[in-house]
Amino acid sequence: MVWTEKAVKTLRSLWSKGVPAREIGERLGGVSRNAVIGKAHRLGLSKQVGEGEVDSPPVVIRTEDLTDKMCRWPIGHPGDPDFRFCGEPRIPTRPYCGEHCVQAYRRRSEEAA
């Protein structure tokens, strides 16, 4: 798909109105849903929110809110008012959830061993 200026303008307009990616593709002349989503992402368009749905702000989990079953990955800078912890369920043998364990831990390479 060659994204012309007109096609991009149409994409932006329909996307902002909440038109589903599949329908946008059809209106653009048979562009795949994935192509529409990919282009929207590259243009920095926000995620579409369906009818009745509201983008909810992230849950703020402070130190005093943490339990021993919650991920303790810090988000933000400790001095900032919006500083919080992940709070997702943690892996039982680690202090973090799966996503943050991937970031925190690396396997030892054979060269380093």
C-alpha positions in Angstrom: 0.0 0.0 0.0 1.3 3.4 -0.9 0.0 5.9 1.6 -0.9 9.0 -0.3 -1.5 12.3 1.5 -5.2 11.9 0.8 -5.3 8.3 2.2 -3.4 9.5 5.4 -5.9 12.3 5.8 -8.8 9.9 5.5 -7.2 7.5 7.9 -6.7 10.3 10.5 -10.2 11.5 10.1 -11.9 8.1 10.4 -9.6 6.9 13.2 -10.5 10.0 15.3 -14.2 9.2 14.8 -13.6 5.7 16.1 -14.3 3.9 12.9 -13.0 0.3 13.1 -9.7 -0.4 11.3 -11.3 -3.0 9.0 -13.9 -0.5 7.8 -11.2 2.2 7.3 -9.4 -0.3 5.1 -12.5 -1.0 3.1 -13.1 2.7 2.6 -9.5 3.2 1.5 -10.0 0.6 -1.3 -9.3 -2.8 0.2 -6.4 -2.0 2.6 -5.9 -4.7 5.2 -6.9 -4.1 8.8 -3.3 -4.7 9.9 -2.0 -2.1 7.4 -4.4 0.5 8.8 -3.4 -0.3 12.4 0.3 -0.2 11.5 0.0 3.1 9.8 -2.0 4.6 12.6 0.6 3.4 15.1 3.4 5.0 13.0 1.4 8.2 12.8 1.2 8.2 16.6 -2.6 8.0 16.7 -3.9 7.0 20.0 -5.5 3.6 20.6 -9.2 3.5 19.6 -11.7 3.3 22.4 -14.9 1.4 21.7 -18.3 2.8 22.5 -19.0 2.9 26.2 -15.4 2.4 27.1 -13.3 5.0 28.8 -9.6 5.2 29.0 -8.9 4.7 32.6 -5.9 6.2 34.3 -3.3 3.8 35.6 -3.9 2.5 39.1 -1.5 4.2 41.4 0.1 1.6 43.7 2.3 3.2 46.4 4.7 1.5 48.8 2.1 1.2 51.5 -0.3 -0.5 49.0 2.1 -3.3 48.0 1.4 -6.9 49.1 3.9 -9.8 48.9 2.1 -11.0 45.8 2.5 -7.8 43.8 5.2 -6.8 41.3 7.5 -4.3 42.9 8.8 -2.7 39.6 9.1 1.0 40.1 7.5 3.3 37.5 8.6 6.9 37.4 11.0 8.8 39.6 10.6 8.3 43.4 10.5 12.1 43.9 7.6 12.6 41.5 4.0 12.8 42.6 3.0 10.1 40.0 5.6 7.6 41.2 4.1 4.1 41.6 4.8 0.4 41.4 3.6 -2.0 38.7 1.4 -4.1 41.1 0.6 -6.9 38.7 0.8 -10.5 40.1 4.5 -11.4 40.6 6.3 -14.6 39.8 6.4 -16.6 43.1 10.2 -16.8 43.3 10.8 -13.2 42.1 9.8 -9.7 43.1 8.5 -8.8 39.7 5.8 -9.9 37.2 6.8 -11.8 34.1 7.1 -8.7 31.9 9.4 -7.0 34.4 11.5 -10.2 35.1 12.4 -10.2 31.3 13.7 -6.7 31.7 15.4 -7.3 35.1 17.1 -10.6 34.6 19.4 -11.9 31.8 20.7 -15.4 31.3 24.4 -15.7 31.6 25.9 -15.9 28.1 28.3 -18.8 27.4 31.1 -16.3 26.9 30.6 -14.9 30.4 30.3 -18.3 32.0 
